[in-house]
């Protein structure tokens, strides 16, 4: 009978220790994965790849926002809206809002987005036989080019909005995504698919998108979206002409489908006048094309900034309420609004200067 030599028992002992360590590690991961789920970390909205829009929210209820873990519902049609929309909508005045995470409702509940609050405001008035629907079609991290493409798709799909709100997007560094060639797009879509897989993990959401959000997540997002470790803020923006072409495309699509276009111009916390060239371009384009524009930088000027912003850019529930109030004033002044309410169409407000919040930025 041979006795195992030290040279053979050593590796076996090491492999057993390694195997036990792996099992312990997997057990701990499973413990935390299960333990974090009741707190919402496994319930974030998932985004699927899309050839035209690059990423779109996957339908599903019982989701929560990444910040504050407020209820977030994505309808079967991919909107942050609780109802399923029919294409025909007699007796319904329908408004779609397009934008980025502000419009989607970062950190606020389904009932607290500016779209939801605008719907309640419009339905609270005496409107004979008319119901108002305001649907949020905003998507987290969308640059302006993708908000316009989403607007075009909604119109092409036959949802027939009476009005569309196009909000200013703060993700200006991602506008270059419109210029991806075929190979780059396929690579990008594969990265979106990969993220949709890891985002199902509560541990990933808790650590990367929670604890390490500022340190790691935004760099990862830049890597996924642009193939670079740079963040969007450090990337050059396409020239203003590029941005204006997107506004022209939005106006053309709205005009072709007989939908009133409204611009929503917003700033960051403490920003009371337009400083970015895209903000200035939106204001100028609205003025030249007689498009109603709500300038929220003028509105928040006299507000407690900590009360209306939860961070440098995303509104609180109170901030969303301010946006809804200003949009309600604009919608009520539109030429199509009075007939929809069964009232006589008098002095419709369709010019930029007539909109209360649309003075010079």
RABEL-V687938 format. One record per residue. OMEGA is omega as a letter, one per 30 degrees, with the letter a starting at -180 (* if undefined). BURIAL is I if it has 16 or more other C-alpha atoms within 10 Angstrom, else O. Layout:
omega=OMEGA burial=BURIAL
omega=OMEGA burial=BURIAL
This chain:
omega=a burial=O
omega=l burial=O
omega=a burial=O
omega=l burial=O
omega=l burial=O
omega=a burial=O
omega=l burial=O
omega=a burial=O
omega=a burial=O
omega=l burial=O
omega=l burial=O
omega=l burial=O
omega=l burial=O
omega=a burial=O
omega=l burial=O
omega=l burial=O
omega=l burial=O
omega=l burial=O
omega=l burial=O
omega=l burial=O
omega=l burial=O
omega=l burial=O
omega=l burial=O
omega=l burial=O
omega=l burial=O
omega=l burial=O
omega=l burial=O
omega=l burial=O
omega=l burial=O
omega=l burial=O
omega=a burial=O
omega=l burial=O
omega=l burial=I
omega=a burial=I
omega=a burial=O
omega=a burial=I
omega=l burial=O
omega=l burial=O
omega=l burial=O
omega=a burial=I
omega=l burial=I
omega=a burial=I
omega=l burial=I
omega=l burial=I
omega=l burial=I
omega=l burial=I
omega=l burial=I
omega=l burial=I
omega=l burial=I
omega=a burial=O
omega=a burial=O
omega=a burial=O
omega=l burial=I
omega=l burial=I
omega=l burial=I
omega=a burial=I
omega=l burial=I
omega=a burial=I
omega=l burial=I
omega=l burial=I
omega=l burial=I
omega=l burial=O
omega=l burial=I
omega=l burial=I
omega=a burial=I
omega=l burial=I
omega=l burial=O
omega=l burial=O
omega=l burial=I
omega=a burial=I
omega=a burial=I
omega=a burial=I
omega=l burial=I
omega=a burial=I
omega=l burial=I
omega=l burial=I
omega=l burial=O
omega=l burial=I
omega=l burial=I
omega=a burial=I
omega=a burial=I
omega=a burial=O
omega=l burial=O
omega=a burial=O
omega=l burial=O
omega=l burial=O
omega=l burial=O
omega=a burial=O
omega=l burial=O
omega=a burial=O
omega=a burial=O
omega=l burial=O
omega=a burial=I
omega=l burial=I
omega=l burial=I
omega=l burial=I
omega=a burial=I
omega=a burial=I
omega=a burial=I
omega=a burial=I
omega=l burial=I
omega=a burial=I
omega=l burial=I
omega=l burial=I
omega=a burial=I
omega=l burial=I
omega=l burial=I
omega=a burial=I
omega=l burial=I
omega=a burial=I
omega=a burial=I
omega=l burial=I
omega=l burial=I
omega=l burial=I
omega=a burial=I
omega=a burial=I
omega=l burial=I
omega=l burial=I
omega=l burial=I
omega=l burial=I
omega=a burial=I
omega=l burial=I
omega=a burial=O
omega=a burial=O
omega=l burial=O
omega=a burial=O
omega=a burial=I
omega=l burial=O
omega=a burial=O
omega=l burial=I
omega=l burial=I
omega=l burial=I
omega=l burial=I
omega=a burial=I
omega=l burial=I
omega=l burial=I
omega=l burial=I
omega=a burial=I
omega=l burial=I
omega=l burial=I
omega=l burial=I
omega=l burial=I
omega=a burial=I
omega=a burial=I
omega=a burial=I
omega=l burial=I
omega=l burial=I
omega=l burial=I
omega=l burial=I
omega=l burial=I
omega=a burial=I
omega=a burial=I
omega=l burial=O
omega=l burial=O
omega=l burial=I
omega=a burial=O
omega=l burial=O
omega=l burial=O
omega=l burial=I
omega=l burial=I
omega=l burial=I
omega=l burial=I
omega=l burial=I
omega=l burial=I
omega=l burial=I
omega=a burial=I
omega=l burial=I
omega=l burial=I
omega=l burial=I
omega=a burial=I
omega=a burial=I
omega=a burial=I
omega=a burial=I
omega=a burial=I
omega=l burial=I
omega=l burial=I
omega=l burial=I
omega=a burial=I
omega=l burial=O
omega=l burial=O
omega=a burial=O
omega=a burial=O
omega=l burial=O
omega=l burial=O
omega=l burial=I
omega=l burial=O
omega=l burial=O
omega=a burial=I
omega=l burial=I
omega=l burial=O
omega=l burial=I
omega=l burial=I
omega=l burial=I
omega=l burial=O
omega=l burial=I
omega=l burial=I
omega=a burial=O
omega=a burial=O
omega=l burial=I
omega=a burial=I
omega=l burial=I
omega=l burial=I
omega=l burial=I
omega=a burial=I
omega=a burial=I
omega=a burial=I
omega=a burial=O
omega=a burial=I
omega=l burial=I
omega=a burial=I
omega=a burial=O
omega=a burial=O
omega=a burial=O
omega=a burial=O
omega=a burial=O
omega=a burial=O
omega=a burial=I
omega=l burial=I
omega=l burial=I
omega=l burial=I
omega=l burial=I
omega=l burial=I
omega=a burial=I
omega=a burial=I
omega=a burial=I
omega=l burial=I
omega=a burial=O
omega=l burial=O
omega=l burial=O
omega=l burial=O
omega=a burial=I
omega=a burial=I
omega=a burial=O
omega=a burial=O
omega=a burial=O
omega=l burial=O
omega=l burial=I
omega=a burial=O
omega=a burial=O
omega=l burial=O
omega=l burial=O
omega=a burial=O
omega=a burial=I
omega=l burial=I
omega=l burial=O
omega=l burial=I
omega=l burial=I
omega=l burial=O
omega=l burial=I
omega=l burial=I
omega=a burial=I
omega=l burial=O
omega=l burial=I
omega=l burial=I
omega=a burial=O
omega=a burial=O
omega=l burial=I
omega=l burial=O
omega=l burial=I
omega=l burial=I
omega=l burial=I
omega=l burial=I
omega=l burial=I
omega=a burial=I
omega=a burial=I
omega=l burial=I
omega=l burial=I
omega=a burial=I
omega=a burial=I
omega=l burial=I
omega=a burial=I
omega=l burial=I
omega=a burial=I
omega=l burial=I
omega=a burial=O
omega=a burial=O
omega=l burial=O
omega=l burial=I
omega=l burial=I
omega=a burial=I
omega=l burial=I
omega=a burial=I
omega=a burial=I
omega=l burial=O
omega=l burial=I
omega=a burial=I
omega=a burial=I
omega=a burial=O
omega=l burial=O
omega=l burial=O
omega=l burial=I
omega=a burial=I
omega=l burial=I
omega=a burial=I
omega=a burial=I
omega=l burial=I
omega=l burial=I
omega=a burial=I
omega=a burial=I
omega=a burial=I
omega=a burial=O
omega=a burial=O
omega=l burial=O
omega=a burial=O
omega=l burial=I
omega=a burial=O
omega=a burial=O
omega=l burial=I
omega=l burial=I
omega=l burial=I
omega=a burial=O
omega=a burial=O
omega=a burial=I
omega=a burial=I
omega=l burial=I
omega=l burial=I
omega=l burial=I
omega=l burial=I
omega=l burial=I
omega=l burial=I
omega=l burial=I
omega=l burial=I
omega=a burial=I
omega=a burial=I
omega=a burial=I
omega=l burial=I
omega=l burial=I
omega=l burial=I
omega=a burial=I
omega=a burial=I
omega=a burial=I
omega=l burial=O
omega=a burial=I
omega=a burial=I
omega=a burial=I
omega=a burial=I
omega=a burial=I
omega=l burial=I
omega=l burial=O
omega=l burial=I
omega=l burial=I
omega=a burial=O
omega=l burial=O
omega=a burial=O
omega=l burial=O
omega=l burial=O
omega=l burial=O
omega=l burial=I
omega=l burial=I
omega=a burial=I
omega=a burial=I
omega=a burial=I
omega=a burial=I
omega=a burial=O
omega=a burial=I
omega=a burial=I
omega=a burial=I
omega=l burial=I
omega=a burial=O
omega=a burial=O
omega=* burial=I
